[in-house]
Amino acid sequence: MSGDGGGERSPTGARFEEAIMELLAQRALTSTICPSDAARVVGGEKWREQMDDARAAAGRLVAAEKVDITQRGAVVDLATARGPIRIRRRMG
């Protein structure tokens, strides 16, 4: 999986999206989470194997205008982002 948010939403994908939104709901509006946080919730001890799925779920949530992807505090395009990313609730 490319992590660009493409593809259909599977039951596992839905769990990732729910985990991302639940984790963000537990934080301040401007706070962020790492995709690995959602991967740990869904994947448990095998969370590293779930990173592509977590990034893809974040991409679907961007497309649904629920979250933004950031790097160093700036909103970036997930499809072109390289390196660590953060996820935050979309503001306005």
C-alpha positions in Angstrom: 0.0 0.0 0.0 1.4 3.4 -0.9 0.1 5.3 2.1 -1.4 8.0 -0.2 -5.0 7.5 1.0 -6.1 5.7 -2.1 -8.0 2.5 -2.3 -11.2 1.2 -0.7 -12.0 1.3 2.9 -11.8 -2.1 4.5 -13.0 -3.1 8.0 -9.4 -2.8 9.1 -9.2 0.6 7.5 -12.3 1.7 9.3 -10.7 0.7 12.6 -7.6 2.8 11.8 -9.8 5.8 11.0 -11.8 5.4 14.2 -8.5 5.0 16.2 -7.1 8.2 14.7 -10.3 10.2 15.4 -10.6 8.8 19.0 -6.9 9.6 19.8 -7.3 13.1 18.5 -10.5 13.6 20.5 -8.5 12.8 23.6 -6.1 15.7 22.9 -6.4 19.5 22.6 -7.7 20.7 19.3 -4.3 21.8 18.1 -2.5 18.7 19.2 -1.2 16.0 16.9 -0.7 12.3 16.9 1.7 10.1 15.0 0.4 7.4 12.7 2.2 4.9 14.9 -0.2 5.8 17.8 -3.1 4.5 15.7 -1.0 1.5 14.5 -0.3 0.6 18.2 -4.1 0.8 19.0 -5.1 -1.4 16.1 -2.0 -3.6 15.6 -0.9 -4.2 19.2 2.6 -5.7 19.4 2.7 -6.0 15.6 2.1 -2.2 15.1 5.1 -1.7 12.9 3.5 -3.9 10.2 0.5 -1.6 10.3 2.2 1.7 9.5 1.2 1.8 5.8 -2.4 1.1 6.8 -2.3 3.8 9.4 -0.9 6.3 6.9 -3.6 5.3 4.3 -6.3 5.8 6.9 -4.9 9.3 7.6 -5.1 9.9 3.8 -8.7 8.9 3.7 -9.5 11.2 6.6 -7.7 14.1 4.8 -9.9 13.4 1.7 -12.9 13.5 4.0 -11.7 16.9 5.3 -11.5 15.6 8.9 -7.7 15.9 9.5 -4.6 17.5 8.2 -1.1 16.0 7.7 1.7 18.1 9.1 5.5 18.1 9.2 7.3 20.6 11.4 3.9 22.2 12.1 3.1 22.9 8.4 0.3 21.2 6.5 1.7 18.9 3.8 0.4 16.6 1.1 0.6 13.0 2.3 1.3 11.8 -1.2 4.5 13.8 -1.4 5.5 13.9 2.3 8.8 12.1 3.1 9.8 11.2 6.6 7.8 11.5 9.8 4.3 13.0 9.7 1.8 14.1 12.3 -2.0 14.0 12.1 -4.2 16.8 13.6 -7.9 17.6 13.4 -8.8 19.9 10.6 -9.3 23.5 11.9 -12.0 25.4 10.2 
